[in-house]
Amino acid sequence: MGTPPITDDLITRDAPSAFSNSLPLIIANWIKKVNLSLICVTINVMAIFQSFILGIIEGVTEFLPISSTGHLILASEILKISKSDFLKSFEIIIQLGAILSVVFLYWKALFKIENIKKLFVAFLPTGIIGLTFYKVVKTYLLGNQQVVLIALFLGGIALILFEWFYKEPTQTPETSGETGNLSEISYKKSFWIGVCQSLSIIPGLSRSASTIVGGLALGIKRKVIVEFSFLLAVPTMVAASGLDLIKSADTFSKDQFGILSIGFIVSFIVALFSIKFLLSFIRKRNFIPFGVYRIIIAIVFWFFIVS
């Protein structure tokens, strides 16, 4: 008995059965694609949110003597951001956004020839030490919570002790009011301020705290050294960010560049207000409150994260 001929009736009769058998598979594949799309959207939204939060933290802390890098590392832990080379680069490069606020506010002082020379002298120690120990810092120190918390704690104690024994020089008309007047900072003092700044390659010590305390110890008035610290941040962070981009940019994806841009812009905007706050704060207060804050946050994070 031969094979029955294929007729339109046979096709019509078997088609519903074949379709019904494949329907669950079609639906399952569609649901899988939808779920993957939703997961990707959720991941992107979370990354944008995290970048926004880190941008705010960077803008607030960059110029305060409490270590912006240390706060970024601790905030990344709270936000449950997985440790990666991109995160380490993000924590370095995002600081450039905050630093550009100095260019915006102090561009006249920044481009004075005499100031440029002093900033170059101050930058040299940091540039040499930073370039020499770049790999060590990025491999072993960035992202190390214990290092950050110990540096925050000891730095807080040092800040308090320094302010207790420090005597404020009398303000003079030549330096008390003019913005960006660095006339009392010699080239020798500029160099030693740079040496102090180089200590801040250890995350948690704070670049601004190192330079400001170093300047105060050299007899420079508070407002003058604070503004010098602002200006010195420009070549320092341009160099640090540029070096990291040269070494790491080719590994960034398009999405990662987008995430970095968000944090960059947010940190720039917030830092504008942070600078104004610090200048207003130092008119009547010293840095003891920041020292106390550093100690408290170090203890709290030690027990809730490290322990």
Secondary structure, DSSP 4 states (H G I P E B T S, - for coil): -PPPPP-HHHHHHHHHHHHHHHHHHHHHHHHHHHHHHHHHHHHHHHHHHHHHHHHHHHHHHTTTTT-HHHHHHHHHHHTTPPP-HHHHHHHHHHHHHHHHHHHHHHHHHHT-HHHHHHHHHHHHHHHHHHHHTHHHIIIIITT-HHHHHHHHHHHHHHHHHHHHH--PPPP-HHHHS-TT--TT--HHHHHHHHHHHHGGGSTTS-HHHHHHHHHHHTT--HHHHHHHHHHHHHHHHHHHHHHHHHHHGGG--HHHHHHHHHHHHHHHHHHHHHHHHHHHHTTT--SHHHHHHHHHHHHHHIIIII-
